[in-house]
Structures are given as C-alpha cells and as structure tokens.
Amino acid sequence: MNACLYECEIGHRRLKPEQKRFDYRIFMLSVDLDELPKTCFLGLNRFNLFSLNDRDHIDLGKPGGIRANLLAWMEEKEIACPPDAQIRLVTLPRVFGYAFNPVSFYYVNSRDGEPLFAIAEVCNTYHEMKLYLVDGMKNSGWQRKVAKDFYVSPFSDVRDSFDFRLGIPGAKWAVNIDNSDEDGITLVSSIRGKARPLSAGRLLWFALKYPLLSLKVIFMIHWQALKLWKRKIPYFAKSANRDSQRDVLRPHSSLTSSDD
C-alpha cells in the first residue's frame, strides 16, 4: 500500500496521581514521501477538504519538502540513512486548512524494503516540535525509551521519559507511548489502526464520519486538561525547567525570552 488511511482508536490512561481514562476515534493518513497520492478531496500544499502540508512537519528551511528536511535533520543528528531510503509518513491531515498533529510517525526502510528505524514527530499546543529516533527492533516493531526533554502536557514534567513502541504499518497498525517519571509510568497512550483504501469516496465518507477531525483532537486535549485542572492535579508551567526543553523546533517565546 503506497498510500492508505488508518481508522484508529486512540486511548489515554492516566495512572497517577489519580487514575483516569478517555478514548476517541480518528483516522490518519499514511503516505510514501516519494509517491504522494493525487486524489479528489486531498490537497498537497494547497487548500482542500483534507490536505498534507510541508509546513506542518519537519522544516529546517531546506528546499524539497518533508523528505529533504527530514534527511537534513538526520544528517545533523548523525543518523545513518541511505539517500534512497523509502520513508513513510503516518499523520493527521489538515481539515479545511486547519492543522494540529499531536504526533506523526516516519518509518524508514531501505530501498529493498528492509526496516531501518522510525522517528516520532511530537508537537504541543504551542506549535513546538521535537523529533525522537526510535531504532530498537523488538517483536517486529520499533522500541526505545528516551528522555522527553519537551513540554507536551501541563500535567507531565518535561524531565519525564517517553517509552515508544511503534508497530510497523500494515493491514493493522499499533502504537504505544508511555510517559514515565522516576517512580514509574504515569500515562499510557495507544493507537490501534486498521488500514482502509485511500480514495475520494472514502475521504468524503470520513469527512462525515469524523467531522472537523483536527478541531476534535485539539478540543479533546483542552477539555481533558480542564477536567484535570478542576480536580487540582499538579500543574507544570511552560516556562519552568527551560534548560530541560532541548532540541525543540519552532521554540515558543517562553524558551527564547531572556526574562527570568
């Protein structure tokens, strides 16, 4: 499948300081960056019902779109990658020009299809971005535990860790991302997807089945945050621990300001 849609169940389960769970359904777009699909209702760097835009992903100012900028980032981080590697992006599309991607995934294979590694592209509500290499193969997927060093939620410390377990996309696709502090797991997040053909008809149907997709995601994030705040869950300010927020792309003024 050079391009497809994944109909996904998203799960979030907070384990402490108190237990809470919420789930919702979305769909995500899966494309080969060398063979971007051309179909009605899906725009490429232009307005449409759904669209894929270079500006929503890794951008180091290099010409050539997402692929060229991702390769430049890998070179900067000294990550060995063949120049002819196949790169698959799994992400939320824009909806009527509006974009919010909490996390996107790049799966990098050799030209003959051998899996090499994956990269998670995490964004927060301040439109900051951080990329994480996930390169430990385990149980036919990629796994790696890394220092987070990034402000994702006001209810999780930037000094926590992410434990990524990324299944390789196929007819089914599974992802788990655990947030851990020094005492153990605090939040478990999961994606369970089933591949659907990418077609104009399917996109139109998903526009009805999952209306205002990106707005739904950002609303759910803020709604759940509001409920946690009302329950007086400990809160971490964005400007706290600035030195622990490292390798952040598109840094917010809270990181770049010289004010104390």
N, C-alpha and C positions, 0 to 999 in steps of 0.2 A: 504494500500500500504506500504509494508515494505521497498521498495526502488522504486524510480521513478526519472524522470528528470523533471525539470520545465523549460519550454520555456518562457523566460522573456523579457519584455520590461522595459528598465531602463530609467528613466527620471531625469534630474538635471535642476533645475530652480533657477538661482541666482536672488535675488530681489534687492540687494544693495551691493555696492554703485551704480551699474547700473544693469539693467536687461539683462539677457542672459539665453538662454536655449539650451540644447543639449540632444539628445535621441539616444539610440542604443539598439540592441537586442543581448542577450546571452542565454545560458542555464546553469542551476545549477543542481547539484546532491543532492538528498535527500535520506539519509540512516538512518536506525536504527543502533546505535552503537553496539547493541547486535547481529545483524544479517546482517553483511556486505555482500554485494552481490558478487557473483562469476560469472563473465561472460567474454566473449572474449572482448578485447579492453579496459578493465578496470582493472588496476593493483592495488593491495593493498600493499603499501610499496615496490613497485618494478616498474621498468620502463614499460610503455605501451603507447599506443596511448593516453589514459586518465588514470589518476591514483589518488588515495587518499592516502596521506602520513601523518603519525603521526606528522612528523617534521613541517608541515605547520600549526599546530594548537597548542592548549594549551600544554605546555611541562614544567613541574616542575621537570623533572628528575625521575618521578615515573615509574616503570615498569607497563605494562598493557595497553599502548596505550592511545588514546584520552580520552576514558571514565574514566580510572583510574586517569588521570591527571586533568580532569575537576572536578571529585569528590573531589580530593585533594584541588583544588582551592576553591571549595565551602566550604569545611571544614575550610580552612584557613580564609575565609571571614565570617564564622559563618552563612552560608546559609543552612537552614534545608532542607535536601534532603534524601529520603529513599534510602538505599543502593541498593534496587532492582528496582529503578526508570527506566522507559523507556526514552531514550534520543535519539532524532532525530537531525541529523546534516544536514543543508542545506548549500551548499558551492559550490564554483567553483572548478572543478577538475584540477589537473595538466594536461598540454598538452605537450606530448613528453618530460616529465620530468621537464618542466618549470612551476613554480607556482607563482601566485600573487592573493591574496584574499583580496580585499578592506574590505569586511565584510562577515562573516559567522554567522549562527544562530543555536543555540541549543534550542530545545523545550523539556522541561522536563515534563513527565507525571508520575503519579503513576502507579503501575503495572496493575491496573484495568482500566487504560486509562484516569483517571481524570487529566486535565491540571493543573500543579503546578506553572510553571513560564517559562520564556525564558531568554536566555543570548545572547547578541550580542558580537561577537568577531571581533574587528575592527583592521585593520592593515594599516600601512602607507608605503610609498615608501622607508623608511629607514629600513623596515622589523621589526619595533617595533610592539607590540601588546598590546591591552588593552581590558579587558572584562567588560561588563556592565550588571548588573542584571536588567531585565525588568519584574516586577511582579505585576503590577496593571491591573486587569482584567476589560476590558471595551469593550462593543459591540462585544463580542465573540472573543476578541483578547487581546494582552498584550500592556500596555502603561505605560511609565514612562519618566519624564523629569529629566535629571541628568546633573551635571557639567561635561563638556567634559574632561578637565584636560589632554589633549592629542593633539599632533601635527598631524593633518590629512592633512591639506592643507596650503600652504604658504599664502593663501588669506582668512584664517579664524583664529581668535585669539584662542589660547588654552584655554583662560578663558571664552569662549562661553559655551553654553549649547546644549545638544542633546535632542530632544524630539522624543522618539521611539514609533511607533505604529506598532506592529507586528501581522499580521493576522496569525491564526493557519493554517498550511498547510493542504490542502485537494485537491479536484479536481481543485480548484483555490487557489491562494496564493497572498496576498497583503502586502506590507511593505511600511511605510513612515518614513523617518528620517529627521527632520527639525533641522537646525543649527540656533541658535538664539544668538544675543548679548543682551546687556542691553536695547536696543531700539526696539527689536522685531526680527522676522525671517529674516535671511539673505540668506539662501539657503534651498531649498526643494528638497529632493531626494526621489525617489519612485521605487519600484519593483512591477510589475504586471506579475504573472506567471500562466501558465496553465500546469497541470500535463500531462506527456507523459510516456508511459511504458518504463521501462529500459530493453533494450535488446541489443544484439550485433549489430543487424541491425540498430537500432535507433542510437546507438553511432557512427556507421560508417557514417550514413546519416548526423548526426550533425557535424561530422568532416569536411564534405564537405560544409554544410550549414553555419557553424560558424568556418571558418578556423582560426587556430592559436588563439584560444579563449583568453588565458591569455595574450598573446602578444597584442592582440587587446585592452584589457582593460587597460593595462599599457600605451600603445600608446595614447589612448583617454585621459587618465588623463594628460599626459605630453603635448599633443597637446593643450588641453583646457587651461592648465596653461600658456603655451607660449602665447596664444592669449590674456589672461588676463594681462600678464606682458607687452605685447606690447601696451596695452591700458592704462598702468600706473595705474592699480588697486593697492591700498596699499598692501604692502608685509610684512609678519611677518617672521623674521628669526627663524630657528630651535633652535638656541642657546639662544634666548630671552625667558624670563619667565620660566627658567628651574624649579623653585620651584613650578610652576603650572602644571608641567607634572608629574603626580603622578600615582603610581601603574602600571608603564609601564613594560611590559615583554620584554625581549631581548633589553634592552636600548641601544641606539646609543651612540657613544663616546661623542657626544655633551651634553649628560646628565651625563656621568660618569667622564668626564675630570674635573680636579681641576682648570684648567685655567680660568681666568676671561674672 
